[in-house]
Amino acid sequence: MRIPSNKVCDIERFAYQELEGIYSRNEIRTLLQMLFEHFLGWSMAHFLISKNRTINQSDLLKFNFAIKDLRHGKPIQYIIGSTEFCDLTLSVSPHTLIPRPETAELVNLIKDNAKEHSPQHILDLCTGSGCIAIALSKALPSAKVFATDISAEALAVAKKNAECNHANVSFLVADILKEENPSGERFDIIVSNPPYVRVMEKAMMHRNVLDYEPHLALFVPDDDPLMFYRHIAEFASKHQQTGDKLYLEINEALGNETATLLQKQGYCCIVHKDSFGKDRMIEAAKS
């Protein structure tokens, strides 16, 4: 089935027909407004007063394909190629995770703490889209910010995001599982949102995540769910001094286990809850 005409009201009617039962009506309205802004540059007000207008055939095809993609679970961020994070507009691709609100909470925690002790060297491990590193670089312009990832494709997206947001971040290819430090620096802040979803937890995840977001950045083995945290802790202990901070986004089910692992590497830990009351962040200080 295709959109029956070039009229905006028919595009809207088609979207509700195709997406009903998958999204709420409010969500469909928001998705439509995002598509009209992306494809035509229309504001919400322009969209609302233009229901009887027609668009050209080329744009109509874009809407047809986008609505079909939404029906199949493709995230709107991948369709339009961007998302909002910490007041920044960031590009995303199938090689990068879509930044989550809880990751923004982690950034805000670091920013709040940095008001007392202005960091000089920051490292973001497993940077993906670069969202954490770029947000911290913008918020803490006096700091020298580095970011690493094993994926060259993800780093290409991150570099583009840094350039578009005028952020000064040095991006480097590195595998944290090999504890590589290509920068050679010591860091007073290390931060990471590494893969932490156990394979056994796939059944609880939405289709739009499982089918479209990169599994390399999501999943860890059931029998070794803290593998990234173990290597990050060992890496950090070698490249930090007493009082330096390590910040991690974590699996809500493994907060105590992750804190215990860090304590064995000489870190004092605080587990922070996110806005939904879930254990989601660890703030650790080298003792």
HELIX and SHEET records of a PDB file:
HELIX    1   1 VAL A    8  LEU A   19  1                                  12    
HELIX    2   2 ARG A   25  LEU A   40  1                                  16    
HELIX    3   3 MET A   44  LEU A   48  1                                   5    
HELIX    4   4 GLN A   57  ARG A   71  1                                  15    
HELIX    5   5 ILE A   76  ILE A   80  1                                   5    
HELIX    6   6 PRO A  101  ALA A  114  1                                  14    
HELIX    7   7 CYS A  131  ALA A  139  1                                   9    
HELIX    8   8 ALA A  152  CYS A  164  1                                  13    
HELIX    9   9 ILE A  176  LYS A  178  5                                   3    
HELIX   10  10 VAL A  199  MET A  204  5                                   6    
HELIX   11  11 ARG A  207  LEU A  210  1                                   4    
HELIX   12  12 HIS A  215  ALA A  217  5                                   3    
HELIX   13  13 MET A  227  HIS A  239  1                                  13    
HELIX   14  14 GLU A  252  LEU A  254  5                                   3    
HELIX   15  15 GLY A  255  LYS A  264  1                                  10    
SHEET    1   A 2 SER A  82  PHE A  85  0                                        
SHEET    2   A 2 LEU A  88  SER A  91 -1                                        
SHEET    1   B 7 VAL A 169  VAL A 173  0                                        
SHEET    2   B 7 LYS A 144  ASP A 149  1                                        
SHEET    3   B 7 HIS A 121  LEU A 125  1                                        
SHEET    4   B 7 ILE A 189  SER A 192  1                                        
SHEET    5   B 7 LYS A 245  GLU A 249  1                                        
SHEET    6   B 7 ASP A 279  LYS A 286 -1                                        
SHEET    7   B 7 TYR A 267  LYS A 273 -1                                        
SHEET    1   C 2 VAL A 197  ARG A 198  0                                        
SHEET    2   C 2 PHE A 219  VAL A 220  1                                        
END                                                                             
